[in-house]
Amino acid sequence: MAKDDTDKQFATKAVHSGTQQIEGAVNTPIFQSSTYKLTEERYAGWAAGAQHTLLYARLSSVNSDAAIQKICAMEEAEDGLLFASGMAAISTTLLGLLSRGDHIVAAPDVYGGTYGLMTEELPRFGIDVTFADMTEPASYEAAITPSTKILYIETLSNPVLKIANIPAFAEIAKRHNLLLIIDNTFATPWATQPIKMGCDLVIHSTTKYLGGHSDIVGGAVVGNAELISSLFLKKVHFGGSPDPHACYLLERGMRTLHARMPIHAANALSISQRLANHPKIDSINHPMRDGDSQYDLAQNIMPNGTGMLAFTVKGGDAAALKFLSSLQMVFEATSLGGVESLVECPFNTSHMFVPEEVRIEAGIHPGFVRMSIGIEDVEDLWTDISQALDSL
Ligand SMILES: Cc1ncc(COP(=O)(O)O)c(C=O)c1O
């Protein structure tokens, strides 16, 4: 983190931290260069481990430095690394920290790609995974074995939006001397700063709210400086590094994170409250809505809320698909966190390859719809959503 930013408020960090004024430019210029001229200073930086020296864009670039400093400032993290996608960040972190014979505890309702990595790739390298319940920290503790190295959680699980009681997980991780790693994509540091609650590493798909405009794919890992330093070499070896132009767009997007998120959150809350009275709705997943079973926990962990909303329509998946195709303004598309509202059914998109019984167990019942509520006018959103529900 830029040293002089620690006393600044979140909004100021979002606007200013990391942004590099070069030749008087107000924004960090795009340094579209794969390599940097070697100087005496850079040779010395290379010899010292290369992590904080501009040498070659797979290692770092002016634009990746700027963007990661901003994320570190917002997450109050010591250091961090940027990746070419959220999955590059997750796979590099897990494969970088775990070895044959190690064990990790996670939940079956993590992001579908993360689930695939944990069930299909990690076991090929002799790394065992046990799935437990993210709403029950005790179930994670019960799954710990002498080989366990990592507890892996998501602030708000995807797509059923269960909130993790982060301090309770941190207490268990500390007592058993384990790393606690969290995917904070759905919450963003505007809503939750997991490091302050005891997490060792925080992961983001920067594709989502941090970028905020559905125009990049990227990922980040931030946290403890020693861990980040050990992961730097893994990133160099695995090679999932971001392009400078994507880093530039990410940095630009993050400068308005604090301005966008309150609108996402207020719109999602308002839509969830209106859905609660709609006859075609079976159930709603939005823990920030008063009456949700996780409301009190949500007030502790992410009181500011977020734009993610899920619900189950009456009539199963056929009705859900009809709802999607009846929407006129909201795009039927996978992904989330952009200024425009998006909608999907996890059963045929993000969680298609998760076995049906695992989906049901996780709470993804027939008729389940996930929405990423954008920052459009809420009345226009409701007009579109209610006419699509009325068509069922
Ligand atoms: C919570 C979460 N984590 C990680 C990812 C993976 O990110 P990416 O698509 O940038 O690889 C996603 C993608 O949807 C996600 O929703």
The ligand as an SDF file (V2000), in Angstrom:
LIG
                    3D

 16 16  0  0  0  0  0  0  0  0999 V2000
  -16.9900  -15.6140   -6.6180 C   0  0  0  0  0  0  0  0  0  0  0  0
  -16.1790  -15.8490   -7.8400 C   0  0  0  0  0  0  0  0  0  0  0  0
  -14.8750  -16.1320   -7.6960 N   0  0  0  0  0  0  0  0  0  0  0  0
  -14.0870  -16.3560   -8.7720 C   0  0  0  0  0  0  0  0  0  0  0  0
  -14.5910  -16.3150  -10.0540 C   0  0  0  0  0  0  0  0  0  0  0  0
  -13.6950  -16.5880  -11.2180 C   0  0  0  0  0  0  0  0  0  0  0  0
  -13.3460  -15.3740  -11.8030 O   0  0  0  0  0  0  0  0  0  0  0  0
  -12.8990  -15.1900  -13.3480 P   0  0  0  0  0  0  0  0  0  0  0  0
  -14.1170  -15.4580  -14.1790 O   0  0  0  0  0  0  0  0  0  0  0  0
  -12.4120  -13.7900  -13.4020 O   0  0  0  0  0  0  0  0  0  0  0  0
  -11.8320  -16.1930  -13.6000 O   0  0  0  0  0  0  0  0  0  0  0  0
  -15.9420  -16.0070  -10.2470 C   0  0  0  0  0  0  0  0  0  0  0  0
  -16.4940  -15.9340  -11.6060 C   0  0  0  0  0  0  0  0  0  0  0  0
  -17.6920  -15.8080  -11.8080 O   0  0  0  0  0  0  0  0  0  0  0  0
  -16.7540  -15.7780   -9.1040 C   0  0  0  0  0  0  0  0  0  0  0  0
  -18.0680  -15.4980   -9.2270 O   0  0  0  0  0  0  0  0  0  0  0  0
  1  2  1  0
  2  3  1  0
  2 15  2  0
  3  4  2  0
  4  5  1  0
  5  6  1  0
  5 12  2  0
  6  7  1  0
  7  8  1  0
  8  9  2  0
  8 10  1  0
  8 11  1  0
 12 13  1  0
 12 15  1  0
 13 14  2  0
 15 16  1  0
M  END
$$$$
